[in-house]
Amino acid sequence: MPQPIESLDRPTLERRYRRMRLATVILAAVSLLLVAALGAQGFGGTSAPEGDKNTTQGANGSQTGDGSDADAASCPVVDRLDPEDPRALGDIDAPVVLHEWTDFRCPYCGSFSRDTLPVLIEEYVETGKVRLEIHDAALVGGENSILIAAAARAAGDQGKYFEFYDAVYHAPESAMDANGELTVAALVTLAKGVGVADIPAFTEAVESGKFEDAVRKDTAEAQSIGVTGVPFFATTGCGQVMSGAQPVETFRQQLDAAVAAATK
């Protein structure tokens, strides 16, 4: 049991005080570094902006603050709103667009796509509240991440992007090589499985690297706005910014706030 403070002698009290003061200094320095890092990510404001300006960063952490029109105007995330966009789901007139940055070699992206995304599609996309737009951020698996993302775009060229997206994230280990990578042959097999109609055209697009520059460009843009880890999410005007495979309830809270702010 700790000794009562009144029973401690002066040397012991002084040592305890010095330790407490050192801990306070360290905590203050860490806080300043975190604030500086968040400010450098390029989302505007003192933290990543939000509709009610709620920001969730990291797997479990969160920050909140007050939003403003100036913050939304400085948001680097642009809603594509292309009715022919193969990498988007939902009503083009939905009040909120949820942007996802993903890497097909990222296990946390896989967890989100399997466990959380189906719920969000049912509750928000299919009800017209939210439109989903996917961005590539090949930050985890190097060239294989680029290859897979390019293959997904090739499937999207034939109207099967999300079917292929889902198949990759559900691919069994037996579909991968010894390095855990998906080869061109494995990607062709997945494309056949999801009903890509013109397999020769798909194969040629993948083997020629037709969409790889587009994947690299998306990845560079993601890094330029501060996406350093995946999955990463932002809503229209950076109203909500989230990082990590958050629980579905976190997404509900953030999307409900974004929709409420957009429909005031």
C-alpha positions as CSV (number, residue, x, y, z in Angstrom):
1,M,0.0,0.0,0.0
2,P,1.4,3.5,-0.9
3,Q,2.6,5.6,2.0
4,P,0.5,8.6,3.0
5,I,2.2,11.7,1.6
6,E,2.4,13.3,5.1
7,S,4.5,10.4,6.3
8,L,7.2,10.9,3.6
9,D,10.5,12.6,4.4
10,R,11.7,15.6,2.5
11,P,14.2,13.8,0.2
12,T,11.6,11.3,-0.8
13,L,9.1,14.1,-1.5
14,E,11.7,16.0,-3.6
15,R,12.4,12.9,-5.7
16,R,8.8,12.3,-6.3
17,Y,8.2,15.9,-7.3
18,R,11.2,15.8,-9.8
19,R,9.7,12.6,-11.4
20,M,6.3,14.2,-11.7
21,R,7.8,17.3,-13.2
22,L,9.8,15.3,-15.7
23,A,6.7,13.3,-16.7
24,T,4.7,16.5,-17.2
25,V,7.4,18.0,-19.5
26,I,7.6,14.8,-21.6
27,L,3.8,14.7,-22.0
28,A,3.7,18.3,-23.0
29,A,6.5,17.7,-25.6
30,V,4.6,14.7,-27.0
31,S,1.4,16.7,-27.3
32,L,3.2,19.5,-29.2
33,L,4.7,17.0,-31.6
34,L,1.3,15.4,-32.2
35,V,-0.3,18.8,-32.9
36,A,2.5,19.7,-35.3
37,A,2.1,16.3,-37.1
38,L,-1.6,16.7,-37.5
39,G,-1.2,20.3,-38.8
40,A,1.3,19.1,-41.4
41,Q,-1.1,16.6,-42.9
42,G,-2.8,19.3,-45.0
43,F,-6.4,18.9,-44.0
44,G,-6.7,22.6,-42.8
45,G,-7.6,23.9,-39.4
46,T,-6.0,22.9,-36.1
47,S,-7.1,19.3,-36.7
48,A,-8.6,17.4,-39.6
49,P,-11.9,19.1,-40.3
50,E,-15.3,17.7,-39.9
51,G,-19.0,18.4,-40.5
52,D,-19.4,18.8,-36.7
53,K,-15.7,18.5,-37.1
54,N,-15.3,15.2,-35.4
55,T,-12.0,13.5,-36.4
56,T,-11.0,10.0,-35.5
57,Q,-7.4,9.2,-36.1
58,G,-5.5,5.9,-35.5
59,A,-7.1,2.6,-34.7
60,N,-8.9,3.9,-31.6
61,G,-8.1,7.5,-30.9
62,S,-10.3,10.5,-31.6
63,Q,-10.3,14.3,-31.6
64,T,-13.1,16.7,-31.8
65,G,-13.4,20.4,-32.5
66,D,-15.6,23.1,-34.1
67,G,-15.9,23.3,-37.9
68,S,-16.1,26.3,-40.2
69,D,-16.7,27.1,-43.8
70,A,-13.0,28.1,-44.2
71,D,-12.0,24.6,-43.1
72,A,-14.3,23.0,-45.7
73,A,-13.0,25.3,-48.4
74,S,-9.4,24.3,-47.6
75,C,-10.2,20.5,-47.8
76,P,-8.0,18.8,-50.4
77,V,-10.4,15.9,-50.9
78,V,-12.6,16.4,-54.0
79,D,-15.8,14.5,-54.6
80,R,-15.5,13.0,-58.1
81,L,-19.3,12.8,-58.6
82,D,-19.0,11.1,-62.0
83,P,-22.1,9.1,-62.8
84,E,-20.0,6.7,-64.9
85,D,-17.3,6.2,-62.2
86,P,-16.6,2.4,-61.8
87,R,-15.0,3.0,-58.5
88,A,-18.0,4.6,-56.9
89,L,-21.3,3.3,-55.4
90,G,-24.4,5.2,-54.6
91,D,-26.6,8.1,-55.6
92,I,-24.7,10.9,-57.2
93,D,-27.0,13.3,-55.4
94,A,-26.3,11.8,-52.0
95,P,-25.7,14.5,-49.4
96,V,-22.4,13.0,-48.3
97,V,-19.5,11.3,-50.2
98,L,-17.4,8.8,-48.2
99,H,-13.9,8.5,-49.6
100,E,-11.9,5.4,-48.9
101,W,-8.1,5.1,-49.5
102,T,-7.2,1.4,-49.7
103,D,-4.4,-0.9,-50.5
104,F,-5.3,-4.4,-51.5
105,R,-2.4,-5.9,-49.6
106,C,-3.4,-4.2,-46.4
107,P,-4.9,-6.6,-43.8
108,Y,-6.8,-3.8,-42.0
109,C,-8.3,-2.7,-45.4
110,G,-9.4,-6.3,-45.7
111,S,-11.1,-6.3,-42.3
112,F,-13.0,-3.1,-43.2
113,S,-14.1,-4.4,-46.5
114,R,-15.3,-7.8,-45.1
115,D,-16.8,-6.7,-41.8
116,T,-17.8,-3.1,-42.0
117,L,-18.4,-2.0,-45.6
118,P,-21.3,-4.3,-46.2
119,V,-23.1,-2.7,-43.3
120,L,-22.4,0.8,-44.5
121,I,-23.6,0.0,-48.0
122,E,-26.8,-1.4,-46.6
123,E,-27.5,1.4,-44.1
124,Y,-26.1,4.4,-45.9
125,V,-25.3,3.8,-49.6
126,E,-28.5,1.9,-50.6
127,T,-30.6,4.4,-48.6
128,G,-29.3,7.3,-50.6
129,K,-27.5,9.0,-47.6
130,V,-23.9,8.4,-48.7
131,R,-22.0,7.8,-51.9
132,L,-18.8,5.8,-51.7
133,E,-15.7,6.7,-53.8
134,I,-12.6,4.5,-53.7
135,H,-9.0,5.9,-54.1
136,D,-5.9,3.8,-54.4
137,A,-3.1,4.2,-51.8
138,A,-0.5,1.5,-52.6
139,L,1.5,2.1,-49.4
140,V,1.8,-1.5,-48.0
141,G,2.6,-4.1,-50.6
142,G,4.8,-2.2,-53.1
143,E,4.6,-3.3,-56.7
144,N,2.1,-6.1,-56.0
145,S,-0.3,-3.6,-54.4
146,I,0.0,-1.5,-57.7
147,L,-0.6,-4.6,-59.8
148,I,-3.7,-5.6,-57.9
149,A,-5.1,-2.1,-57.9
150,A,-4.5,-1.9,-61.6
151,A,-6.3,-5.2,-62.1
152,A,-9.2,-3.9,-60.1
153,R,-9.4,-0.9,-62.4
154,A,-9.3,-3.3,-65.4
155,A,-12.2,-5.2,-63.9
156,G,-13.9,-1.8,-63.4
157,D,-13.4,-1.0,-67.0
158,Q,-15.9,-3.9,-67.6
159,G,-18.3,-2.9,-64.9
160,K,-17.0,-5.3,-62.2
161,Y,-14.8,-3.1,-59.9
162,F,-16.6,-3.8,-56.7
163,E,-17.1,-7.4,-57.4
164,F,-13.4,-7.7,-58.0
165,Y,-12.6,-5.5,-54.9
166,D,-14.7,-7.9,-52.8
167,A,-13.1,-11.0,-54.4
168,V,-9.5,-9.8,-53.7
169,Y,-10.3,-9.1,-50.0
170,H,-11.9,-12.6,-49.7
171,A,-9.2,-14.4,-51.6
172,P,-8.0,-17.5,-49.8
173,E,-4.3,-18.0,-48.9
174,S,-4.2,-20.7,-51.5
175,A,-4.7,-18.1,-54.2
176,M,-1.4,-16.3,-53.1
177,D,2.2,-17.2,-53.8
178,A,4.8,-17.9,-51.2
179,N,5.2,-14.2,-50.5
180,G,1.5,-13.7,-49.9
181,E,1.2,-11.9,-53.3
182,L,-1.4,-12.3,-56.0
183,T,0.1,-13.1,-59.4
184,V,-1.3,-12.1,-62.8
185,A,-2.7,-15.7,-63.1
186,A,-4.4,-15.5,-59.7
187,L,-5.9,-12.1,-60.7
188,V,-7.2,-13.6,-63.9
189,T,-8.8,-16.4,-62.0
190,L,-10.5,-13.9,-59.7
191,A,-11.7,-11.9,-62.7
192,K,-13.3,-15.0,-64.2
193,G,-14.9,-15.8,-60.8
194,V,-16.7,-12.4,-60.6
195,G,-17.9,-12.5,-64.2
196,V,-15.6,-10.2,-66.0
197,A,-16.8,-10.8,-69.6
198,D,-13.7,-10.1,-71.8
199,I,-10.9,-12.0,-70.0
200,P,-8.4,-11.5,-72.8
201,A,-8.9,-7.7,-72.6
202,F,-8.6,-7.9,-68.8
203,T,-5.4,-10.0,-69.1
204,E,-3.9,-7.7,-71.6
205,A,-4.7,-4.6,-69.5
206,V,-3.0,-6.2,-66.5
207,E,0.0,-7.6,-68.2
208,S,0.7,-4.3,-70.1
209,G,0.3,-2.2,-66.9
210,K,-2.4,-0.1,-68.6
211,F,-3.7,1.3,-65.3
212,E,-0.6,1.3,-63.2
213,D,0.3,4.9,-63.8
214,A,-3.2,5.9,-62.6
215,V,-2.7,3.9,-59.4
216,R,0.7,5.6,-58.8
217,K,-0.9,9.0,-59.4
218,D,-3.7,8.2,-56.9
219,T,-1.1,7.0,-54.4
220,A,1.0,10.2,-54.8
221,E,-2.1,12.4,-54.4
222,A,-3.0,10.4,-51.2
223,Q,0.4,11.0,-49.8
224,S,0.3,14.7,-50.7
225,I,-2.8,15.3,-48.6
226,G,-1.4,13.4,-45.6
227,V,-2.6,9.8,-46.0
228,T,0.2,7.8,-44.4
229,G,-1.7,4.7,-43.5
230,V,-4.7,2.7,-44.8
231,P,-7.6,2.3,-44.7
232,F,-8.2,6.1,-44.5
233,F,-11.5,7.8,-44.8
234,A,-12.8,11.3,-45.4
235,T,-16.3,12.7,-46.1
236,T,-17.3,15.6,-48.3
237,G,-15.4,18.7,-47.4
238,C,-13.3,16.7,-44.9
239,G,-16.4,16.8,-42.7
240,Q,-15.2,13.6,-41.1
241,V,-11.7,12.2,-41.3
242,M,-11.0,8.7,-40.0
243,S,-8.0,6.3,-40.1
244,G,-7.9,2.6,-39.4
245,A,-10.4,-0.3,-39.5
246,Q,-12.8,1.4,-37.0
247,P,-15.8,-0.5,-35.5
248,V,-19.0,-0.1,-37.5
249,E,-20.5,2.0,-34.6
250,T,-17.8,4.6,-35.1
251,F,-18.7,4.9,-38.8
252,R,-22.4,5.2,-37.9
253,Q,-21.6,8.1,-35.5
254,Q,-19.4,9.9,-38.0
255,L,-21.6,9.4,-41.0
256,D,-24.8,10.3,-39.1
257,A,-23.0,13.6,-38.1
258,A,-21.9,14.3,-41.6
259,V,-25.3,13.6,-43.1
260,A,-27.0,15.8,-40.4
261,A,-24.6,18.6,-41.1
262,A,-25.1,18.3,-44.9
263,T,-28.9,18.3,-44.7
264,K,-29.4,21.2,-42.3
